[in-house]
Amino acid sequence: MIQARIHFQDQMNQLSHEILLMGTRVEEDLRKTIQACRDKDTELARTVRSGDRDINTMQAEIEDKAAILLATQQPVAGDLRRLVAFIKVVSDLERIGDYTSHLAKTVMKVGDRNKEDDIMRSLSAIADKGCAMLNQAMAALLGNDEDLARSTAAMDIEIDTMHKKVMAEILEAMRLVPKNVEIEARLMRTANFLERLGDHVTNICESVVYMVSGVHVEMNE
Amino acid sequence: MSVVLSTRKLSIHYGTFRAVNSVDLDFEANEITAIIGPSGCGKSTALRSFNRMNELIPGTRVEGEVLFQGTNIYDSEVDPVELRSRIGMVFQKPNPFTKSIFQNIVWGAKINGIHADYDQLVEESLKAVALWDEVKDKLKQSANSLSGGQQQRLCIARALAIQPEILLMDEPTSALDPISTSRIEDLMDELKKKYTIIIVTHNMQQAARISDRTAFFLNGDMIEFGLTKDIFYKPRDTRTENYISGRFG
């Protein structure tokens, strides 16, 4: 028998590589934003925001390449599920990029104020957890590791707990100093977006399980 | 659903070479079952054994059973000619008789003892394969004047005129262009309402498009058999996955 479809496998490997690059870029931006949050570094936050368009471009390019492979190579079974998973994952990565950008904007808006230090610390802790989850989810995707995907998704409950805690903190701050309600409302929105960030990482984990086993699982419950 | 044809521990030998190895399969009525696998895997040998066409090859030996409506077709009292009228075969290359279009339909029916209104039989058979409108004004012309796709539909019509219950198709579109291929595929989808179809194909996209169930053969063994949507989406066996993904063949 002859080993075949080497060209197709090369293209699939290239696509995996591009998703790895996109995932790494999204994770890097999130790390930089967490750093900016901790250091009150509005310039670093501005850099992250201005780079968000690159992530959107990466998503479009990967989606186009995946669509072309579907049209021209007619993949089946594991190859087909991998491509479907890739298309879903880049969409989740793009949304994570958007939430990162929102956090960066919050850092810029809060600036060097001290009143929100505790809340910003809590928000950066949530982002930090999301970042760790994202790192593991991408490793699960590229390593076809269903177990890692499942254990990573299970971490989302920690984000939910942290989210509840920071929401209570924000509400308390609103009660104490009502005139700061505008900035606190923004922090509340940011907290909600970071909670959603965890959900999108969980979606990536679901895509990994689907890719490996062909089974659709709901882990966002 | 009901099973119309089954194999039980079916093995087929050419001399000392075992081409098919202890295969168990059940073919459901009014479904299209595709048999796929690389060259030399035994799929065409298995197909030919379903109406004893393999007996025409010297040195062929069959073990096990092919059960058609509960009877082993290899029992000594089964008449292979009568059997082939109930289980018809369409081949890879269109092979019309060098006779008129009309005679192509009628001749096979006549020698199989079908006494009918032959004008009506010709019209019904050609309509069943969507060829009537194209040839109704030239029924006396030679079948060889038709295009390859038309010839293949004529051969299917010829098989239908004998009123079979099962149609065996051995790569029926491999010699046809894409448009003719899609017409045959559409036709098969229509024909399965009345007939059971078993098709051997090298074209995996074709198997995925048209069949309800798929059997994957490799080196004479039946590796996996199941619903086509499962075989092409979530195959159980790595060898099936590697074959349908085109990683070997």
Chai-1 contact restraints between the chains, C-beta under 6 A:
chainA,res_idxA,chainB,res_idxB,connection_type,confidence,min_distance_angstrom,max_distance_angstrom,comment,restraint_id
A,M1,B,F248,contact,1.0,0.0,6.0,A-B,restraint_1
A,A4,B,G246,contact,1.0,0.0,6.0,A-B,restraint_2
A,R5,B,G246,contact,1.0,0.0,6.0,A-B,restraint_3
A,R5,B,R247,contact,1.0,0.0,6.0,A-B,restraint_4
A,Q74,B,Q205,contact,1.0,0.0,6.0,A-B,restraint_5
A,V76,B,F232,contact,1.0,0.0,6.0,A-B,restraint_6
A,V76,B,I244,contact,1.0,0.0,6.0,A-B,restraint_7
A,A77,B,P235,contact,1.0,0.0,6.0,A-B,restraint_8
A,A77,B,E241,contact,1.0,0.0,6.0,A-B,restraint_9
A,A77,B,I244,contact,1.0,0.0,6.0,A-B,restraint_10
A,A77,B,S245,contact,1.0,0.0,6.0,A-B,restraint_11
A,G78,B,E241,contact,1.0,0.0,6.0,A-B,restraint_12
A,D79,B,S245,contact,1.0,0.0,6.0,A-B,restraint_13
A,G214,B,K234,contact,1.0,0.0,6.0,A-B,restraint_14
